């Protein structure tokens, strides 16, 4: 996609987002971080105490999307494996013994 096309799409998206009325929330807003946050018990606590997740730094959620998938790889499983292999600077991928294996 050309830069001008991308910029036009972003401007349109921003206009549509600005047109959405602001949602009123009287509960707590949090940012989650970790490996996974779809634990039914955790989600029940969030519901019971009116906790709204407004952003996340969760390995199983948004962090999994920080590296693009190489669309030139025909096999979808290999493309996902390649994407995962190119992820860097993520504590879940850190192996403290990596240099001991050589």
Backbone as a printed PyTorch tensor [residue, N CA C, xyz], in Angstrom:
tensor([[[  0.8500,  -1.1720,   0.0000],
         [  0.0000,   0.0000,   0.0000],
         [  0.8960,   1.2350,   0.0000]],

        [[  0.5360,   2.1640,  -0.8180],
         [  1.2920,   3.4010,  -0.8870],
         [  1.0150,   4.2710,   0.3370]],

        [[  1.9950,   5.1110,   0.6630],
         [  1.8780,   5.9680,   1.8470],
         [  0.6280,   6.8470,   1.7810]],

        [[  0.3560,   7.4390,   0.6030],
         [ -0.8100,   8.3210,   0.4670],
         [ -2.1250,   7.5680,   0.7120]],

        [[ -2.2010,   6.3240,   0.2100],
         [ -3.4020,   5.5140,   0.4380],
         [ -3.5590,   5.2020,   1.9280]],

        [[ -2.4580,   4.8460,   2.5540],
         [ -2.4800,   4.5150,   3.9770],
         [ -2.8950,   5.7320,   4.8030]],

        [[ -2.3330,   6.8750,   4.4720],
         [ -2.6690,   8.1110,   5.1890],
         [ -4.1500,   8.4430,   5.0300]],

        [[ -4.6890,   8.2690,   3.8370],
         [ -6.1130,   8.5430,   3.6010],
         [ -6.9860,   7.6050,   4.4310]],

        [[ -6.6050,   6.3420,   4.5030],
         [ -7.3690,   5.3930,   5.3230],
         [ -7.3070,   5.7600,   6.8030]],

        [[ -6.1360,   6.1670,   7.2720],
         [ -6.0120,   6.5690,   8.6770],
         [ -6.8530,   7.8010,   8.9760]],

        [[ -6.8640,   8.7500,   8.0620],
         [ -7.6910,   9.9550,   8.2690],
         [ -9.1710,   9.5930,   8.3370]],

        [[ -9.5970,   8.7060,   7.4500],
         [-11.0000,   8.2680,   7.4630],
         [-11.3150,   7.5490,   8.7670]],

        [[-10.4320,   6.6780,   9.1920],
         [-10.6310,   5.9620,  10.4550],
         [-10.7220,   6.9370,  11.6220]],

        [[ -9.8230,   7.9070,  11.6690],
         [ -9.8410,   8.8970,  12.7550],
         [-11.1390,   9.6920,  12.7570]],

        [[-11.6460,  10.0380,  11.5940],
         [-12.9230,  10.7630,  11.5200],
         [-14.0660,   9.9000,  12.0720]],

        [[-14.0680,   8.6390,  11.7030],
         [-15.1200,   7.7360,  12.1840],
         [-15.0040,   7.5220,  13.6920]],

        [[-13.7910,   7.4210,  14.1980],
         [-13.6040,   7.2550,  15.6420],
         [-14.0410,   8.4940,  16.4080]],

        [[-13.7500,   9.6650,  15.8530],
         [-14.1560,  10.9160,  16.5140],
         [-15.6710,  11.0680,  16.5440]],

        [[-16.3730,  10.4420,  15.5960],
         [-17.8310,  10.5470,  15.5350],
         [-18.5250,   9.6390,  16.5570]],

        [[-17.8010,   8.6760,  17.0900],
         [-18.3920,   7.7720,  18.0840],
         [-18.5480,   8.5250,  19.4060]],

        [[-19.7290,   8.4690,  20.0110],
         [-19.8950,   9.1620,  21.2930],
         [-19.0170,   8.5200,  22.3710]],

        [[-18.5250,   9.3630,  23.2530],
         [-17.6810,   8.8700,  24.3350],
         [-18.5220,   8.0130,  25.2780]],

        [[-18.0010,   6.8460,  25.5920],
         [-18.7140,   5.9470,  26.4920],
         [-18.4300,   6.3490,  27.9330]],

        [[-19.4870,   6.4290,  28.7140],
         [-19.3340,   6.7570,  30.1260],
         [-19.0740,   5.4710,  30.9020]],

        [[-18.0900,   5.4950,  31.7550],
         [-17.7330,   4.3150,  32.5460],
         [-17.4390,   4.7670,  33.9580]],

        [[-18.1380,   4.2020,  34.9220],
         [-17.9240,   4.6120,  36.3050],
         [-17.0950,   3.5870,  37.0760]],

        [[-16.5370,   2.6240,  36.3540],
         [-15.6870,   1.6190,  37.0030],
         [-14.2150,   1.9580,  36.8480]],

        [[-13.4170,   0.9860,  37.1970],
         [-11.9630,   1.1290,  37.1300],
         [-11.4870,   0.7840,  35.7290]],

        [[-10.4870,   1.5260,  35.2430],
         [ -9.8530,   1.2320,  33.9560],
         [ -8.4500,   0.6990,  34.2330]],

        [[ -8.1050,  -0.3970,  33.5660],
         [ -6.7880,  -0.9940,  33.8000],
         [ -6.1130,  -1.3330,  32.4720]],

        [[ -4.8070,  -1.4850,  32.5570],
         [ -3.9910,  -2.0230,  31.4760],
         [ -3.4730,  -3.3640,  31.9820]],

        [[ -3.7270,  -4.4280,  31.2280],
         [ -3.2650,  -5.7420,  31.6490],
         [ -1.9180,  -6.0480,  31.0020]],

        [[ -1.1580,  -6.8740,  31.6860],
         [  0.1570,  -7.2690,  31.1860],
         [  0.4160,  -8.7030,  31.6290]],

        [[  1.1050,  -9.4470,  30.8170],
         [  1.4250, -10.8100,  31.1970],
         [  1.3820, -11.7490,  30.0150]],

        [[  1.0460, -12.9940,  30.2980],
         [  1.0560, -14.0240,  29.2690],
         [ -0.3250, -14.2020,  28.6590]],

        [[ -1.3500, -14.3380,  29.5160],
         [ -2.6990, -14.6030,  29.0420],
         [ -3.6880, -14.0350,  30.0670]],

        [[ -4.8050, -13.5130,  29.5920],
         [ -5.7770, -12.9250,  30.5280],
         [ -7.1970, -13.4160,  30.2710]],

        [[ -7.3410, -14.5950,  29.6880],
         [ -8.6970, -15.0820,  29.4400],
         [ -9.1560, -16.0990,  30.4910]],

        [[ -8.5560, -16.0340,  31.6660],
         [ -8.9440, -16.9050,  32.7630],
         [-10.3590, -16.5390,  33.2070]],

        [[-11.2860, -17.5030,  33.1970],
         [-12.6760, -17.1970,  33.5650],
         [-12.8020, -16.5600,  34.9510]],

        [[-11.9910, -16.9980,  35.9080],
         [-12.0480, -16.4140,  37.2490],
         [-11.6380, -14.9510,  37.2480]],

        [[-10.5810, -14.6370,  36.5180],
         [-10.1160, -13.2460,  36.4200],
         [-11.1770, -12.3820,  35.7400]],

        [[-11.7410, -12.8830,  34.6610],
         [-12.7660, -12.1180,  33.9510],
         [-14.0130, -11.9110,  34.8090]],

        [[-14.3380, -12.8880,  35.6350],
         [-15.4770, -12.7440,  36.5460],
         [-15.1950, -11.6530,  37.5800]],

        [[-13.9780, -11.6100,  38.1040],
         [-13.5980, -10.5480,  39.0490],
         [-13.7100,  -9.1960,  38.3660]],

        [[-13.2080,  -9.0920,  37.1280],
         [-13.3240,  -7.8360,  36.3830],
         [-14.7860,  -7.4210,  36.2580]],

        [[-15.6560,  -8.3660,  35.9280],
         [-17.0860,  -8.0520,  35.7950],
         [-17.6920,  -7.6270,  37.1310]],

        [[-17.3930,  -8.3780,  38.1870],
         [-17.9760,  -8.1000,  39.5030],
         [-17.5650,  -6.7440,  40.0650]],

        [[-16.3450,  -6.3210,  39.7590],
         [-15.8320,  -5.0700,  40.3250],
         [-15.7640,  -3.9470,  39.2980]],

        [[-16.4700,  -4.1330,  38.1930],
         [-16.5490,  -3.1050,  37.1550],
         [-15.1710,  -2.6310,  36.7160]],

        [[-14.3580,  -3.5860,  36.2870],
         [-13.0160,  -3.2980,  35.7740],
         [-13.0660,  -3.3860,  34.2560]],

        [[-12.5990,  -2.3480,  33.6040],
         [-12.5860,  -2.2890,  32.1470],
         [-11.1350,  -2.3090,  31.6650]],

        [[-10.8090,  -3.2610,  30.8050],
         [ -9.4750,  -3.3180,  30.2150],
         [ -9.4440,  -2.3310,  29.0490]],

        [[ -8.6170,  -1.2960,  29.1810],
         [ -8.5410,  -0.2660,  28.1450],
         [ -7.3520,  -0.4620,  27.2230]],

        [[ -6.3950,  -1.2670,  27.6240],
         [ -5.2350,  -1.5790,  26.7880],
         [ -4.5670,  -2.8050,  27.3900]],

        [[ -3.7120,  -3.4210,  26.6010],
         [ -3.0110,  -4.5670,  27.1520],
         [ -1.6020,  -4.6810,  26.5920]],

        [[ -0.7840,  -5.3420,  27.3540],
         [  0.5540,  -5.7530,  26.9360],
         [  0.6460,  -7.2430,  27.2740]],

        [[ -0.2350,  -7.9970,  26.6440],
         [ -0.3820,  -9.4150,  26.9370],
         [  0.1810, -10.2240,  25.7720]],

        [[  1.0070, -11.2030,  26.1010],
         [  1.6590, -12.0150,  25.0700],
         [  0.6460, -12.7010,  24.1610]],

        [[ -0.4510, -13.1700,  24.7470],
         [ -1.4590, -13.8990,  23.9780],
         [ -2.4020, -12.9420,  23.2340]],

        [[ -2.2890, -11.6580,  23.4980],
         [ -3.1770, -10.6700,  22.8810],
         [ -2.3730,  -9.7490,  21.9670]],

        [[ -2.2250,  -8.4880,  22.3250],
         [ -1.6350,  -7.4990,  21.4230],
         [ -0.1580,  -7.7380,  21.1170]],

        [[  0.5840,  -8.2880,  22.0660],
         [  2.0060,  -8.5280,  21.7900],
         [  2.2070,  -9.5350,  20.6670]],

        [[  1.2460, -10.4150,  20.4840],
         [  1.3470, -11.4100,  19.4170],
         [  1.2380, -10.7720,  18.0370]],

        [[  0.7760,  -9.5180,  17.9860],
         [  0.5820,  -8.8390,  16.7110],
         [  1.6520,  -7.8090,  16.4010]],

        [[  2.6910,  -7.7380,  17.2080],
         [  3.6810,  -6.6730,  17.0050],
         [  4.6040,  -6.9350,  15.8210]],

        [[  4.6510,  -8.1680,  15.3330],
         [  5.4600,  -8.5190,  14.1680],
         [  4.5080,  -8.9700,  13.0630]],

        [[  4.6380,  -8.3750,  11.9010],
         [  3.7710,  -8.7340,  10.7860],
         [  4.0640, -10.1360,  10.2730]],

        [[  3.0450, -10.7620,   9.7480],
         [  3.2050, -12.0560,   9.0870],
         [  3.6940, -11.8030,   7.6700]],

        [[  4.6810, -12.5820,   7.2520],
         [  5.2220, -12.4770,   5.9020],
         [  4.2450, -13.1400,   4.9370]],

        [[  3.5210, -12.3230,   4.1770],
         [  2.4940, -12.8330,   3.2820],
         [  3.0700, -13.5460,   2.0630]],

        [[  4.3730, -13.4670,   1.8730],
         [  4.9740, -14.1780,   0.7400],
         [  5.1730, -15.6650,   1.0480]],

        [[  4.9880, -16.0720,   2.2830],
         [  5.0990, -17.4790,   2.6590],
         [  3.7470, -18.1360,   2.4190]],

        [[  3.7090, -19.1010,   1.5150],
         [  2.4440, -19.7100,   1.0870],
         [  1.7900, -20.5520,   2.1760]],

        [[  2.5630, -21.2870,   2.9240],
         [  2.0130, -22.1660,   3.9560],
         [  1.6690, -21.3360,   5.1950]],

        [[  0.3900, -21.2720,   5.5880],
         [ -0.0030, -20.4350,   6.7260],
         [  0.6970, -20.8130,   8.0340]],

        [[  0.9000, -22.0950,   8.2750],
         [  1.5630, -22.5180,   9.5130],
         [  3.0370, -22.0850,   9.5210]],

        [[  3.6860, -22.2050,   8.3710],
         [  5.0770, -21.7390,   8.2840],
         [  5.1460, -20.2230,   8.4340]],

        [[  4.1540, -19.5180,   7.8960],
         [  4.1190, -18.0600,   8.0280],
         [  3.9790, -17.6560,   9.4970]],

        [[  3.1150, -18.3690,  10.2460],
         [  2.9620, -18.0820,  11.6750],
         [  4.2380, -18.4340,  12.4410]],

        [[  4.8720, -19.5490,  12.0770],
         [  6.1230, -19.9440,  12.7290],
         [  7.2060, -18.9070,  12.4660]],

        [[  7.2660, -18.4250,  11.2340],
         [  8.2410, -17.3850,  10.8820],
         [  7.9820, -16.1100,  11.6800]],

        [[  6.7220, -15.7240,  11.7930],
         [  6.3710, -14.5310,  12.5640],
         [  6.8400, -14.6820,  14.0060]],

        [[  6.5470, -15.8180,  14.6000],
         [  6.9440, -16.0650,  15.9850],
         [  8.4620, -16.0420,  16.1290]],

        [[  9.1560, -16.6350,  15.1690],
         [ 10.6210, -16.6910,  15.2350],
         [ 11.2510, -15.3100,  15.1200]],

        [[ 10.5660, -14.3720,  14.4670],
         [ 11.1100, -13.0200,  14.3140],
         [ 10.7480, -12.0850,  15.4650]],

        [[  9.9520, -12.5540,  16.4230],
         [  9.6360, -11.7300,  17.5920],
         [ 10.8840, -11.6000,  18.4500]],

        [[ 11.0570, -10.4300,  19.0160],
         [ 12.2450, -10.1850,  19.8200],
         [ 11.8550,  -9.2970,  20.9980]],

        [[ 12.7080,  -9.2650,  21.9770],
         [ 12.5270,  -8.3780,  23.1260],
         [ 11.2080,  -8.6250,  23.8540]],

        [[ 10.8490,  -9.8750,  24.0180],
         [  9.6450, -10.2390,  24.7470],
         [ 10.0640, -11.1780,  25.8710]],

        [[  9.7650, -10.8380,  27.1150],
         [ 10.2370, -11.6680,  28.2240],
         [  9.7420, -13.1130,  28.1710]],

        [[  8.5970, -13.3420,  27.5370],
         [  8.1060, -14.7170,  27.4650],
         [  8.9800, -15.5660,  26.5480]],

        [[  9.7020, -14.9240,  25.6490],
         [ 10.5690, -15.6380,  24.7220],
         [ 11.9930, -15.7470,  25.2380]],

        [[ 12.2700, -15.1670,  26.3790],
         [ 13.6280, -15.1300,  26.9160],
         [ 13.9950, -16.4740,  27.5280]],

        [[ 15.1260, -16.9880,  27.1280],
         [ 15.6390, -18.2420,  27.6640],
         [ 16.9600, -17.9430,  28.3430]],

        [[ 16.9800, -17.9340,  29.6930],
         [ 18.2120, -17.5630,  30.3940],
         [ 19.3580, -18.5430,  30.1580]],

        [[ 19.0520, -19.7340,  29.6650],
         [ 20.0980, -20.7250,  29.4330],
         [ 20.5200, -20.8300,  27.9750]],

        [[ 20.1030, -19.8910,  27.1420],
         [ 20.3580, -20.0120,  25.7180],
         [ 21.8450, -20.1390,  25.3880]],

        [[ 22.6770, -19.4050,  26.1070],
         [ 24.1050, -19.4570,  25.7920],
         [ 24.7840, -20.6810,  26.3940]],

        [[ 24.1250, -21.3620,  27.3020],
         [ 24.6560, -22.5880,  27.8720],
         [ 24.4860, -23.7750,  26.9400]],

        [[ 23.6260, -23.6300,  25.9420],
         [ 23.3120, -24.7310,  25.0380],
         [ 24.3280, -24.8670,  23.9190]],

        [[ 25.1960, -23.8920,  23.7480],
         [ 26.1540, -23.9520,  22.6320],
         [ 27.4390, -24.6250,  23.0400]]])
